[in-house]
Amino acid sequence: MKLNKGILFILLGASCFGFTPIFAKLGFKYGYSLGQIIIVQMVISSLLLWTLTLIKRSSFKGLTRKNIFQIMGTGCFIGLTSIFYYASMQYLPASLSIILMFQFVWIGIILEWAFSKIKPAPVTVLSIFLILIGVYFASNIVNGDIQGLPVKGIVYGLLSAFTYAGFIFFSGKVAVNVDAWTRSSIMSTGSAILVLVLFMRDIPTVLPLEYNLLMTAVGVSFFGSVLPPLFYAVGAPLVSGGIANILTSVELPIAILSASLILSETVTPLQWLGTAIILAAIVLNELGANLFPIKMHSRKASASSTIQELNQSDYNQNR
């Protein structure tokens, strides 16, 4: 029973993330700029996380002046991820933006190899190869549809993958002894400060705050920063790390499905095939040690393996 509840809560948390592109696209449809949406979103997210942290009476033990700035610096990666991710959606279908951002899985593996000297296991290399095949089909290159899309949208999407992989990499190494909610709140503060500095010129245009802009930002914050951490906090301790990692990848099909049904974006059977291949690659990477008689590294060289830490702590940042 506990296992079933854990699976259910993690699926709900991952599904929430899959709905964030809808609100971003809605904000652009209302005519709001990237800066306006990001500013309100980050401020609301930071306030919500600090409110929950104080309500839970989370511990501030282990905080120092040095690691506070390190935590805030790590949070800047998630701020950049949101900027690049939503910027990509200004030019591309949401379904393609989420596929590009999901490349953080193999990028994270490369970061582990480059900076932590953790060489990928054979199964991990196979998973990367499958992910790239999946991207080939999911991006609809086969039908030539991607050729008419703005290059800047694709670049922004890939940049969001790199910054998100950076966030996952550093969040697992900075002040890990500090309470998860406290760390998340400090990270959100770092993200908010970065966004306010980068979009300083847009701040005057936000006030007075319009209803549509507020609802758009609240939607992104609620589904990206409030519900997921609550669901993960309940579900993650009840399942194994590998299962949790696999379950969180449900965000990809949910985002594509919501883009298709709610935003009326066209998703071809080949794109669904590509999505299925990407998900299969993630499952293979997590369960490969059990499926193949290959001696695995003591610490898996995988970005998705780090996601389990985020499920229990930092993965409550929005995208």
Contacts in CASP RR format, 6 or more apart in sequence:
PFRMAT RR
TARGET T0000
AUTHOR 0000-0000-0000
METHOD contacts of the structure
MODEL  1
MKLNKGILFILLGASCFGFTPIFAKLGFKYGYSLGQIIIVQMVISSLLLW
TLTLIKRSSFKGLTRKNIFQIMGTGCFIGLTSIFYYASMQYLPASLSIIL
MFQFVWIGIILEWAFSKIKPAPVTVLSIFLILIGVYFASNIVNGDIQGLP
VKGIVYGLLSAFTYAGFIFFSGKVAVNVDAWTRSSIMSTGSAILVLVLFM
RDIPTVLPLEYNLLMTAVGVSFFGSVLPPLFYAVGAPLVSGGIANILTSV
ELPIAILSASLILSETVTPLQWLGTAIILAAIVLNELGANLFPIKMHSRK
ASASSTIQELNQSDYNQNR
2 238 0 8 1.000
3 238 0 8 1.000
3 239 0 8 1.000
5 234 0 8 1.000
5 235 0 8 1.000
5 238 0 8 1.000
6 234 0 8 1.000
6 235 0 8 1.000
6 236 0 8 1.000
6 238 0 8 1.000
6 239 0 8 1.000
7 235 0 8 1.000
7 239 0 8 1.000
7 243 0 8 1.000
7 247 0 8 1.000
8 235 0 8 1.000
9 231 0 8 1.000
9 232 0 8 1.000
9 234 0 8 1.000
9 235 0 8 1.000
9 238 0 8 1.000
10 231 0 8 1.000
10 232 0 8 1.000
10 235 0 8 1.000
10 236 0 8 1.000
10 239 0 8 1.000
10 244 0 8 1.000
10 247 0 8 1.000
10 248 0 8 1.000
10 311 0 8 1.000
11 247 0 8 1.000
11 250 0 8 1.000
12 227 0 8 1.000
12 231 0 8 1.000
13 227 0 8 1.000
13 228 0 8 1.000
13 231 0 8 1.000
13 232 0 8 1.000
14 228 0 8 1.000
14 247 0 8 1.000
14 248 0 8 1.000
14 249 0 8 1.000
14 250 0 8 1.000
14 251 0 8 1.000
14 254 0 8 1.000
15 250 0 8 1.000
15 251 0 8 1.000
15 254 0 8 1.000
16 223 0 8 1.000
16 224 0 8 1.000
16 227 0 8 1.000
16 228 0 8 1.000
16 231 0 8 1.000
17 223 0 8 1.000
17 224 0 8 1.000
17 228 0 8 1.000
17 251 0 8 1.000
17 254 0 8 1.000
17 255 0 8 1.000
17 319 0 8 1.000
18 98 0 8 1.000
18 223 0 8 1.000
18 251 0 8 1.000
18 254 0 8 1.000
18 255 0 8 1.000
18 258 0 8 1.000
19 223 0 8 1.000
19 254 0 8 1.000
19 255 0 8 1.000
19 258 0 8 1.000
20 219 0 8 1.000
20 220 0 8 1.000
20 223 0 8 1.000
20 224 0 8 1.000
20 255 0 8 1.000
20 318 0 8 1.000
20 319 0 8 1.000
21 89 0 8 1.000
21 94 0 8 1.000
21 97 0 8 1.000
21 98 0 8 1.000
21 255 0 8 1.000
21 258 0 8 1.000
21 259 0 8 1.000
21 263 0 8 1.000
22 94 0 8 1.000
22 258 0 8 1.000
22 259 0 8 1.000
22 262 0 8 1.000
22 263 0 8 1.000
23 216 0 8 1.000
23 217 0 8 1.000
23 219 0 8 1.000
23 220 0 8 1.000
23 223 0 8 1.000
24 37 0 8 1.000
24 85 0 8 1.000
24 86 0 8 1.000
24 89 0 8 1.000
24 94 0 8 1.000
24 216 0 8 1.000
24 220 0 8 1.000
25 89 0 8 1.000
25 94 0 8 1.000
25 259 0 8 1.000
25 263 0 8 1.000
26 216 0 8 1.000
27 37 0 8 1.000
27 212 0 8 1.000
27 213 0 8 1.000
27 216 0 8 1.000
28 37 0 8 1.000
28 89 0 8 1.000
28 90 0 8 1.000
30 212 0 8 1.000
30 213 0 8 1.000
30 216 0 8 1.000
32 212 0 8 1.000
32 213 0 8 1.000
32 216 0 8 1.000
33 202 0 8 1.000
33 205 0 8 1.000
34 83 0 8 1.000
34 86 0 8 1.000
34 87 0 8 1.000
34 90 0 8 1.000
34 199 0 8 1.000
35 195 0 8 1.000
35 199 0 8 1.000
35 202 0 8 1.000
36 202 0 8 1.000
36 205 0 8 1.000
36 206 0 8 1.000
36 213 0 8 1.000
37 86 0 8 1.000
37 213 0 8 1.000
37 216 0 8 1.000
37 217 0 8 1.000
37 220 0 8 1.000
38 79 0 8 1.000
38 82 0 8 1.000
38 83 0 8 1.000
38 86 0 8 1.000
38 195 0 8 1.000
38 199 0 8 1.000
39 195 0 8 1.000
39 196 0 8 1.000
39 199 0 8 1.000
39 202 0 8 1.000
39 203 0 8 1.000
39 206 0 8 1.000
40 206 0 8 1.000
40 209 0 8 1.000
40 213 0 8 1.000
40 214 0 8 1.000
40 216 0 8 1.000
40 217 0 8 1.000
41 82 0 8 1.000
41 217 0 8 1.000
41 220 0 8 1.000
41 221 0 8 1.000
41 318 0 8 1.000
42 79 0 8 1.000
42 82 0 8 1.000
42 188 0 8 1.000
42 191 0 8 1.000
42 192 0 8 1.000
42 195 0 8 1.000
42 196 0 8 1.000
43 192 0 8 1.000
43 196 0 8 1.000
44 217 0 8 1.000
44 218 0 8 1.000
44 221 0 8 1.000
45 188 0 8 1.000
45 191 0 8 1.000
45 192 0 8 1.000
45 221 0 8 1.000
45 224 0 8 1.000
45 225 0 8 1.000
45 317 0 8 1.000
45 318 0 8 1.000
46 185 0 8 1.000
46 188 0 8 1.000
46 189 0 8 1.000
46 191 0 8 1.000
46 192 0 8 1.000
48 221 0 8 1.000
48 222 0 8 1.000
48 225 0 8 1.000
48 226 0 8 1.000
49 181 0 8 1.000
49 184 0 8 1.000
49 185 0 8 1.000
49 188 0 8 1.000
49 225 0 8 1.000
49 316 0 8 1.000
50 185 0 8 1.000
50 188 0 8 1.000
50 189 0 8 1.000
52 181 0 8 1.000
52 226 0 8 1.000
52 229 0 8 1.000
53 181 0 8 1.000
53 182 0 8 1.000
53 184 0 8 1.000
53 185 0 8 1.000
56 181 0 8 1.000
58 179 0 8 1.000
58 180 0 8 1.000
58 181 0 8 1.000
58 182 0 8 1.000
59 179 0 8 1.000
59 182 0 8 1.000
60 178 0 8 1.000
60 179 0 8 1.000
60 182 0 8 1.000
61 178 0 8 1.000
61 179 0 8 1.000
62 175 0 8 1.000
62 177 0 8 1.000
62 178 0 8 1.000
63 175 0 8 1.000
63 178 0 8 1.000
63 182 0 8 1.000
67 174 0 8 1.000
67 175 0 8 1.000
67 178 0 8 1.000
68 186 0 8 1.000
70 174 0 8 1.000
70 175 0 8 1.000
71 174 0 8 1.000
71 175 0 8 1.000
71 178 0 8 1.000
71 183 0 8 1.000
71 186 0 8 1.000
71 187 0 8 1.000
72 186 0 8 1.000
72 187 0 8 1.000
72 189 0 8 1.000
72 190 0 8 1.000
72 193 0 8 1.000
73 187 0 8 1.000
73 190 0 8 1.000
74 167 0 8 1.000
74 170 0 8 1.000
74 171 0 8 1.000
74 174 0 8 1.000
74 187 0 8 1.000
75 167 0 8 1.000
75 171 0 8 1.000
75 186 0 8 1.000
75 187 0 8 1.000
75 188 0 8 1.000
75 190 0 8 1.000
75 191 0 8 1.000
75 194 0 8 1.000
75 317 0 8 1.000
76 190 0 8 1.000
76 191 0 8 1.000
76 194 0 8 1.000
77 163 0 8 1.000
77 164 0 8 1.000
77 166 0 8 1.000
77 167 0 8 1.000
77 170 0 8 1.000
77 171 0 8 1.000
78 163 0 8 1.000
78 164 0 8 1.000
78 167 0 8 1.000
78 187 0 8 1.000
78 188 0 8 1.000
78 191 0 8 1.000
78 317 0 8 1.000
78 318 0 8 1.000
78 319 0 8 1.000
79 163 0 8 1.000
79 190 0 8 1.000
79 191 0 8 1.000
79 194 0 8 1.000
79 195 0 8 1.000
80 159 0 8 1.000
80 160 0 8 1.000
80 163 0 8 1.000
80 194 0 8 1.000
81 101 0 8 1.000
81 160 0 8 1.000
81 163 0 8 1.000
81 164 0 8 1.000
81 167 0 8 1.000
81 319 0 8 1.000
82 191 0 8 1.000
82 195 0 8 1.000
82 318 0 8 1.000
82 319 0 8 1.000
83 195 0 8 1.000
83 198 0 8 1.000
84 156 0 8 1.000
84 157 0 8 1.000
84 159 0 8 1.000
84 160 0 8 1.000
84 163 0 8 1.000
85 97 0 8 1.000
85 101 0 8 1.000
85 156 0 8 1.000
85 157 0 8 1.000
85 160 0 8 1.000
85 319 0 8 1.000
87 153 0 8 1.000
87 156 0 8 1.000
87 157 0 8 1.000
88 97 0 8 1.000
88 100 0 8 1.000
88 101 0 8 1.000
88 153 0 8 1.000
88 154 0 8 1.000
88 156 0 8 1.000
88 157 0 8 1.000
88 160 0 8 1.000
89 97 0 8 1.000
90 153 0 8 1.000
91 149 0 8 1.000
91 150 0 8 1.000
91 152 0 8 1.000
91 153 0 8 1.000
91 156 0 8 1.000
92 100 0 8 1.000
92 149 0 8 1.000
92 150 0 8 1.000
92 153 0 8 1.000
92 154 0 8 1.000
92 157 0 8 1.000
93 259 0 8 1.000
93 263 0 8 1.000
93 265 0 8 1.000
93 266 0 8 1.000
94 255 0 8 1.000
94 259 0 8 1.000
94 263 0 8 1.000
94 265 0 8 1.000
95 255 0 8 1.000
95 256 0 8 1.000
95 259 0 8 1.000
95 260 0 8 1.000
95 265 0 8 1.000
95 267 0 8 1.000
95 271 0 8 1.000
96 138 0 8 1.000
96 139 0 8 1.000
96 140 0 8 1.000
96 146 0 8 1.000
96 149 0 8 1.000
97 153 0 8 1.000
97 157 0 8 1.000
97 160 0 8 1.000
98 251 0 8 1.000
98 252 0 8 1.000
98 255 0 8 1.000
98 256 0 8 1.000
98 259 0 8 1.000
99 135 0 8 1.000
99 138 0 8 1.000
99 139 0 8 1.000
99 252 0 8 1.000
99 256 0 8 1.000
99 275 0 8 1.000
99 278 0 8 1.000
100 139 0 8 1.000
100 154 0 8 1.000
100 157 0 8 1.000
100 158 0 8 1.000
100 160 0 8 1.000
100 161 0 8 1.000
101 157 0 8 1.000
101 160 0 8 1.000
101 161 0 8 1.000
101 164 0 8 1.000
101 319 0 8 1.000
102 161 0 8 1.000
102 252 0 8 1.000
102 278 0 8 1.000
103 131 0 8 1.000
103 135 0 8 1.000
103 158 0 8 1.000
103 161 0 8 1.000
104 161 0 8 1.000
104 162 0 8 1.000
104 164 0 8 1.000
104 165 0 8 1.000
104 166 0 8 1.000
104 168 0 8 1.000
104 303 0 8 1.000
105 131 0 8 1.000
105 281 0 8 1.000
105 282 0 8 1.000
105 285 0 8 1.000
105 302 0 8 1.000
105 303 0 8 1.000
105 304 0 8 1.000
106 127 0 8 1.000
106 128 0 8 1.000
106 131 0 8 1.000
106 132 0 8 1.000
106 303 0 8 1.000
107 161 0 8 1.000
107 162 0 8 1.000
107 165 0 8 1.000
107 303 0 8 1.000
108 165 0 8 1.000
108 166 0 8 1.000
108 168 0 8 1.000
108 169 0 8 1.000
108 302 0 8 1.000
108 303 0 8 1.000
108 306 0 8 1.000
109 120 0 8 1.000
109 124 0 8 1.000
109 128 0 8 1.000
109 301 0 8 1.000
109 302 0 8 1.000
109 303 0 8 1.000
111 165 0 8 1.000
111 166 0 8 1.000
111 169 0 8 1.000
111 303 0 8 1.000
112 118 0 8 1.000
112 120 0 8 1.000
112 169 0 8 1.000
112 301 0 8 1.000
112 302 0 8 1.000
112 303 0 8 1.000
113 119 0 8 1.000
113 120 0 8 1.000
113 301 0 8 1.000
115 169 0 8 1.000
116 301 0 8 1.000
118 297 0 8 1.000
118 299 0 8 1.000
118 301 0 8 1.000
119 297 0 8 1.000
119 301 0 8 1.000
120 128 0 8 1.000
120 301 0 8 1.000
120 302 0 8 1.000
121 289 0 8 1.000
121 294 0 8 1.000
121 296 0 8 1.000
121 297 0 8 1.000
121 300 0 8 1.000
121 301 0 8 1.000
122 292 0 8 1.000
122 294 0 8 1.000
123 284 0 8 1.000
123 285 0 8 1.000
123 288 0 8 1.000
123 289 0 8 1.000
123 291 0 8 1.000
123 292 0 8 1.000
123 294 0 8 1.000
123 296 0 8 1.000
124 285 0 8 1.000
124 300 0 8 1.000
124 301 0 8 1.000
124 302 0 8 1.000
126 281 0 8 1.000
126 284 0 8 1.000
127 281 0 8 1.000
127 282 0 8 1.000
127 284 0 8 1.000
127 285 0 8 1.000
127 302 0 8 1.000
128 281 0 8 1.000
130 277 0 8 1.000
130 278 0 8 1.000
130 280 0 8 1.000
130 281 0 8 1.000
130 284 0 8 1.000
131 277 0 8 1.000
131 278 0 8 1.000
131 281 0 8 1.000
131 282 0 8 1.000
133 274 0 8 1.000
133 277 0 8 1.000
134 273 0 8 1.000
134 274 0 8 1.000
134 275 0 8 1.000
134 277 0 8 1.000
134 278 0 8 1.000
134 281 0 8 1.000
135 274 0 8 1.000
135 278 0 8 1.000
136 142 0 8 1.000
136 274 0 8 1.000
137 270 0 8 1.000
137 271 0 8 1.000
137 273 0 8 1.000
137 274 0 8 1.000
137 277 0 8 1.000
138 270 0 8 1.000
138 271 0 8 1.000
138 273 0 8 1.000
138 274 0 8 1.000
138 275 0 8 1.000
138 277 0 8 1.000
138 278 0 8 1.000
139 146 0 8 1.000
139 271 0 8 1.000
140 146 0 8 1.000
140 268 0 8 1.000
140 270 0 8 1.000
140 271 0 8 1.000
142 270 0 8 1.000
143 268 0 8 1.000
143 270 0 8 1.000
146 154 0 8 1.000
160 319 0 8 1.000
164 319 0 8 1.000
165 303 0 8 1.000
167 314 0 8 1.000
167 317 0 8 1.000
168 303 0 8 1.000
168 306 0 8 1.000
168 307 0 8 1.000
168 310 0 8 1.000
169 303 0 8 1.000
169 306 0 8 1.000
171 187 0 8 1.000
171 306 0 8 1.000
171 309 0 8 1.000
171 310 0 8 1.000
171 313 0 8 1.000
171 314 0 8 1.000
172 306 0 8 1.000
172 309 0 8 1.000
172 314 0 8 1.000
175 183 0 8 1.000
176 309 0 8 1.000
180 312 0 8 1.000
180 313 0 8 1.000
180 314 0 8 1.000
181 229 0 8 1.000
183 313 0 8 1.000
183 314 0 8 1.000
184 229 0 8 1.000
184 313 0 8 1.000
184 314 0 8 1.000
184 316 0 8 1.000
184 317 0 8 1.000
187 314 0 8 1.000
187 317 0 8 1.000
188 225 0 8 1.000
188 317 0 8 1.000
191 317 0 8 1.000
196 203 0 8 1.000
206 213 0 8 1.000
220 318 0 8 1.000
221 318 0 8 1.000
223 318 0 8 1.000
224 316 0 8 1.000
224 317 0 8 1.000
224 318 0 8 1.000
224 319 0 8 1.000
225 316 0 8 1.000
225 317 0 8 1.000
225 318 0 8 1.000
226 316 0 8 1.000
228 315 0 8 1.000
228 316 0 8 1.000
229 315 0 8 1.000
229 316 0 8 1.000
232 311 0 8 1.000
232 312 0 8 1.000
232 315 0 8 1.000
232 316 0 8 1.000
233 312 0 8 1.000
235 244 0 8 1.000
236 244 0 8 1.000
236 308 0 8 1.000
236 311 0 8 1.000
236 312 0 8 1.000
237 312 0 8 1.000
239 247 0 8 1.000
241 308 0 8 1.000
242 286 0 8 1.000
242 287 0 8 1.000
242 305 0 8 1.000
242 308 0 8 1.000
243 286 0 8 1.000
244 307 0 8 1.000
244 308 0 8 1.000
244 311 0 8 1.000
245 282 0 8 1.000
245 286 0 8 1.000
245 304 0 8 1.000
245 305 0 8 1.000
245 307 0 8 1.000
245 308 0 8 1.000
246 282 0 8 1.000
246 283 0 8 1.000
246 286 0 8 1.000
246 287 0 8 1.000
248 307 0 8 1.000
248 311 0 8 1.000
248 315 0 8 1.000
249 279 0 8 1.000
249 282 0 8 1.000
249 283 0 8 1.000
249 304 0 8 1.000
252 275 0 8 1.000
252 278 0 8 1.000
252 279 0 8 1.000
253 275 0 8 1.000
253 279 0 8 1.000
256 267 0 8 1.000
256 271 0 8 1.000
256 272 0 8 1.000
256 275 0 8 1.000
257 267 0 8 1.000
259 265 0 8 1.000
259 267 0 8 1.000
260 266 0 8 1.000
260 267 0 8 1.000
282 304 0 8 1.000
284 291 0 8 1.000
285 300 0 8 1.000
285 302 0 8 1.000
285 304 0 8 1.000
286 302 0 8 1.000
286 304 0 8 1.000
286 305 0 8 1.000
288 294 0 8 1.000
288 296 0 8 1.000
289 296 0 8 1.000
299 305 0 8 1.000
307 315 0 8 1.000
309 315 0 8 1.000
END
